[in-house]
Amino acid sequence: MGVVPFALEGFEMMPFTSSSSRTRDIYRTGSGPAVIVIHEMPGITPLIAAFARRVADRGMTAVLPDLLGTPGGPMTLPYTLGSLARACVGKEFTLLALNKTSPIVNYLRELAVHDHRTCGGPGVAALDFERVSRVAPIERATREKD
């Protein structure tokens, strides 16, 4: 387990390595079925961490993969602009919801399989933090791998 930034106090941080050898830090809190909270730019901000705590408070394991940025960093204009050039996570969420693929989507699917086995429950859901009304059940991905 690694050092957790102040904004992510109470989260457990552990790396997860995919079958393509891509390793990212994953922050988890809570217990129960896994919900992967997918952040947008600039990364895992204190606001996203607070949202994940609310997910955990409702009886689920909130899973925050660090896709870009500095975990726990504040949402400032320079920080956001620095992350802007690196990725558009919303596009990745759409690919995930449509059962399409990309390197990030493949990573998230493998993470879902891992967390489904670890946390149990009927499957794993992914939430696009920027558009909380968008939920992609990725339980299909977990069942295909079993």
Phi and psi in degrees as a GROMACS rama.xvg file:
@    title "Ramachandran Plot"
@    xaxis  label "Phi"
@    yaxis  label "Psi"
@TYPE xy
-101.401  -175.395  GLY-2
-74.5424  133.902  VAL-3
-105.861  127.28  VAL-4
-59.6804  153.904  PRO-5
-51.1994  -43.5691  PHE-6
-62.8657  -19.8906  ALA-7
-108.411  22.708  LEU-8
-58.5865  134.793  GLU-9
94.9203  -10.8564  GLY-10
-91.486  148.843  PHE-11
-96.1782  131.918  GLU-12
-111.189  124.909  MET-13
-142.254  141.701  MET-14
-74.1102  151.859  PRO-15
-128.882  127.934  PHE-16
-110.329  127.99  THR-17
-82.5577  173.939  SER-18
-66.0705  -17.51  SER-19
-92.0339  12.9723  SER-20
69.7066  18.8938  SER-21
-86.7753  121.665  ARG-22
-111.274  132.179  THR-23
-134.714  152.037  ARG-24
-77.8592  138.092  ASP-25
-121.879  130.286  ILE-26
-107.34  128.987  TYR-27
-129.094  148.274  ARG-28
-151.473  151.138  THR-29
92.0771  -175.849  GLY-30
-147.564  155.815  SER-31
115.039  -170.406  GLY-32
-54.5641  146.143  PRO-33
-80.941  139.793  ALA-34
-127.267  115.899  VAL-35
-86.0912  118.117  ILE-36
-95.3673  112.256  VAL-37
-95.172  118.343  ILE-38
-86.5675  159.014  HIS-39
-101.478  -164.747  GLU-40
-73.1996  142.162  MET-41
-96.2405  -0.0392999  PRO-42
145.044  -154.975  GLY-43
-80.2866  97.6139  ILE-44
-91.6418  169.169  THR-45
-56.6738  -33.2733  PRO-46
-64.2318  -41.834  LEU-47
-68.2376  -39.676  ILE-48
-60.9171  -41.3503  ALA-49
-64.1829  -41.158  ALA-50
-61.4598  -43.3289  PHE-51
-62.6891  -36.0825  ALA-52
-62.6089  -37.8799  ARG-53
-65.9503  -37.5122  ARG-54
-60.5855  -46.7541  VAL-55
-63.8176  -37.2202  ALA-56
-63.9937  -18.5612  ASP-57
-95.874  14.9826  ARG-58
90.3169  26.0267  GLY-59
-127.568  163.639  MET-60
-91.766  115.816  THR-61
-84.9257  127.229  ALA-62
-119.973  119.259  VAL-63
-116.524  101.541  LEU-64
-78.1743  135.111  PRO-65
-81.5634  98.6158  ASP-66
-90.6298  -28.3694  LEU-67
-168.169  164.334  LEU-68
85.9073  -166.717  GLY-69
-113.08  112.952  THR-70
-53.2277  130.957  PRO-71
84.7737  -1.31058  GLY-72
-68.2833  145.894  GLY-73
-73.267  155.068  PRO-74
-85.766  92.295  MET-75
-116.642  161.639  THR-76
-60.6838  -48.3167  LEU-77
-60.7507  -40.2021  PRO-78
-64.5068  -44.0171  TYR-79
-64.2491  -45.2632  THR-80
-62.6107  -35.7459  LEU-81
-64.9773  -33.8539  GLY-82
-82.5378  -24.8102  SER-83
-55.3801  -40.8474  LEU-84
-72.9512  -12.9797  ALA-85
-87.1499  -33.2037  ARG-86
-172.504  160.789  ALA-87
-121.567  99.5301  CYS-88
-69.2036  -28.7778  VAL-89
-58.8974  -39.2759  GLY-90
-61.7133  -41.1584  LYS-91
-64.3508  -39.7722  GLU-92
-62.5729  -42.5677  PHE-93
-60.9398  -43.6182  THR-94
-60.1627  -42.1819  LEU-95
-61.8526  -46.6098  LEU-96
-64.4434  -31.1472  ALA-97
-90.6464  7.09532  LEU-98
60.5003  35.1372  ASN-99
-101.781  -172.87  LYS-100
-136.085  157.774  THR-101
-167.292  169.701  SER-102
-58.2741  -41.4217  PRO-103
-69.3991  -41.1414  ILE-104
-62.2256  -43.3047  VAL-105
-59.8002  -42.2078  ASN-106
-61.5506  -46.5874  TYR-107
-63.6474  -36.8128  LEU-108
-65.0186  -42.7886  ARG-109
-65.1218  -38.7804  GLU-110
-62.0907  -41.0127  LEU-111
-62.1035  -42.7369  ALA-112
-60.3842  -46.749  VAL-113
-60.1921  -48.6629  HIS-114
-71.4307  -28.6876  ASP-115
-65.1266  -43.8545  HIS-116
-65.3653  -36.5572  ARG-117
-77.1513  -43.8997  THR-118
-96.3467  -21.3646  CYS-119
75.8646  -160.686  GLY-120
91.27  178.921  GLY-121
-72.5889  -15.8679  PRO-122
166.055  -162.01  GLY-123
-128.511  137.841  VAL-124
-112.862  153.318  ALA-125
-118.617  134.855  ALA-126
-113.024  130.727  LEU-127
-86.0739  107.759  ASP-128
-56.9268  -38.1015  PHE-129
-68.3045  -26.7238  GLU-130
-131.652  74.3092  ARG-131
-55.7425  -21.5281  VAL-132
-71.9563  -11.9263  SER-133
-92.9543  113.584  ARG-134
-123.948  128.82  VAL-135
-112.146  111.117  ALA-136
-72.0584  123.329  PRO-137
-112.421  24.0486  ILE-138
-62.6681  -29.8121  GLU-139
-57.2146  -42.0042  ARG-140
-63.6677  -38.496  ALA-141
-69.9269  -36.9039  THR-142
-72.1345  -33.0929  ARG-143
-65.1179  -31.4329  GLU-144
-82.9653  -20.6159  LYS-145
